[in-house]
């Protein structure tokens, strides 16, 4: 470990009692608690932190905050290897490992830097032009290899991402001077306040600027204000939290950095990030401002930094970016950097001010420190391969080289209007600060302080204080007595808007991260991509992961001047979500793995699990597909289970079947309308199968209805239809038939359903013990009684073609009854039956499976239900079925298909084909269900065929992929056509 | 809760699935105030008519919709309720087996709830004896506030396993002990 050469001996908001060891590009360095990775790199004298995206030019740290465009690092290792983290946002921790992205083998020696030498052949839009000429595939391999920044881990992400919702009266974004004043005033009124700060500390520029507020040193004032806010019972401060999104209805997305890599590795319960979805009654945007670079040739050399950032590192972290610094500015703020550096003992070589008149007071301050001031001057070129060595200054017609290792530049400040713009607010160009400021609000928010273009501490305090009080007052929290905090500020001299300094040749960069230079903007203008949106896409300006935080306004202004417009006229691009890049995991939260999506469980799930069921997701339920025995293939299990039903008895868990009680004097009339067939003629204690149609006559569900009493029915729906049909009924009652006295009560999961089916079903039930007269309970009958002394509703309905008893019991009793039936059924060869065999059995019997055999076009007439049209009353879908198109005889009909050779199973989805007049093969229908029947020992298939009902006996050809099949059109019922077994 | 079916705990928040208890949905078609009063008298429980509110009597009644309540802890029979109702239609659906009921309590109960629900549970927005029907951790749920720091959640019994997976997972971050 080496001593950090650029760390000042004293000062800074770092904890020198807590040293930290970290690794950069494989070497070990030291820092302190309170450092960011960026400040620790600077303290260790590391200037070269990576290579630019396109030309692989050497780059150093530019900024100190979220706007950093150069210092992108690959952080951590293994599954926690995270690409493109901004070093300025990474809090230093012991054991941190990082390396630069976009360079190989190292930042100092990078193979791809050859791109820089051929840069003249890689102009803006180069990538698009490869699509055009001569052939994209010539370039594709090279471009794909070169594309992308950083490396995504190929391991599963072991990090924990939490998410939560939150509500507040006033959300204050940014805990700088304005934000603290606003939040404190709002919190004092009793309002619920959420103060959101992206930094690890509150204070904003008070962390590195010397200010006096209400007689207190600025940093101390900030801490005191934060304590007062935190002491309010309904106010919270979130640090390390970036507000990345501002959406409709004053909703915000925040991403909070919680644990670092090491903490998360130690304890898997520690969240790495927490996503907050916040609804706020009022939003106060105190997001501050971001400094603009100046645009001149060679402005991307490592050592060229933003002036505010240089001051930030020096004062807050006691880390000096360089020993000999030149300032280059068009405004007053950079002078503060010069004075701070000098006062900390660093050498300020010169202050180069573009303005001819430097402010007298600041000039005096420089003079008293013997710092040379060069007004009316500009830097036109820089020198140094991997680090800055000198700058060329032009004053009037003369120019000279000045030796230095750091250039701190300031082109003015851009208010951070990103969230305001996301909220839908309109911006306006303000010549006073030469940047965009919020103009017209769309949502219930207000921008204060630097975010609104008010850069002085006094203005920030006054605006924040006023907004905090007014916002809480507007929603019913009277403001407490008091006056705004005070600060004495010097009057700033006007900025000299300066967008581009034509220099002595070489690239002048605008967007450092995407390597967009002034010449690229000129090319874009030349090739008529003059709209700011075209400019953005053509040059990729502002499209890097920093979203152009430092480059946008400069680029817009340059384009404006190239096309003879004012900056306001040329306009700006939209600021988009997210404000800073976010890890994909923050969007997923904990909804991954087992809790990605809810899966319902059957009441007898425990038994099925013990029995070795193979569970699959059927309509959101975890249901046994089959119960394979040791070594048994799935297909064999299906066959065995099906044969058990045909030859003995099987048990099927049908609990998900929908159960809806329909009650009221109009219940029968209502069901006559809801079902295509008549239910009002059903006798109490009887069960009837029915189809439900939508207004188009299309089948939406089927099932059996049971009449419990004159005014009381139990409607059975398919498992998938349970919720849907209940809502469908409510919609008709609430929106169409308001005069119907009917109540709809879904009770699906209160009941478990065990279907006992097979020739031995009755014997099994009798042996198990029941007070129900089984001989009187015939097919489509219903009885209430006890089975194995458990209260039950028993229905004689069948989906297998065998005599079946559908036993409904209280959900909690289901597993107990299942166990009893399995024990009692041993002598009958009872077997549990999964969905696979269940589907096989119903296919043999030709029973329709809605959604498998039918689709969103299949009408009741298509499946042979013409008799319903004779029904006197109306029903949903009837009118549609009267249309000639619906009555055409060549519509697809539901039919059976028997393989001609009696052996080959027809593939599901195979099309029935025939040649048309021109000899082209056309589809006439398709296979919807297909099994090999172990009982009939022949393949069995169902399908839809044009005019199929009139084509029984016809031989047809089927095609699936390249294979052809031959079949005969038959009746859909293959098994027990007479229904003898059903009625047994 | 000693007789809880499932439970979990962390710093400041306890979660338990309560033992089965009578749960019914009472539906009265176009009820008059008198009809409501008659049923309330039979149940020994006032039936709230203020949306999203709860009243406690011998049982607990949660307002779900006009003419619709979730009644917790009543032994009344369907026949008694419907004959007392004197409305054009009345129904007493026994869903005791159809729902799983969870109690979430402790000073950080709200923080746990906020991970699954968009509802604002601040006492000014969701006071004691308030209830709501809303998505919770992707599930349809009914939620009510039973005390200063205690809430109950009702979800479909078929989703209980998912609910417990979610709750168990959600508790984990509250189980982290400060190393100091």
Interface residues (C-beta under 8 A of the other chain):
Chain A: X160 X162 X163 X164 X165 X166 X167 X192 X234 X267 X269 X270 X271 X277 X279 X590 X591 X594 X595 X597 X598 X599 X600 X601 X602 X603 X605 X621 X656 X661 X663 X664 X665 X711 X741 X742 X743 X745 X747 X748 X749 X750 X751 X810 X811 X812
Chain B: X20 X25 X27 X29 X30 X88 X89 X90 X91 X93 X94 X95 X96 X97 X98 X99 X111 X114 X115 X117 X118 X120 X122 X125 X137 X138 X139 X156 X157 X158 X159 X160 X161 X162 X165 X166 X169 X170 X172 X173 X175 X176
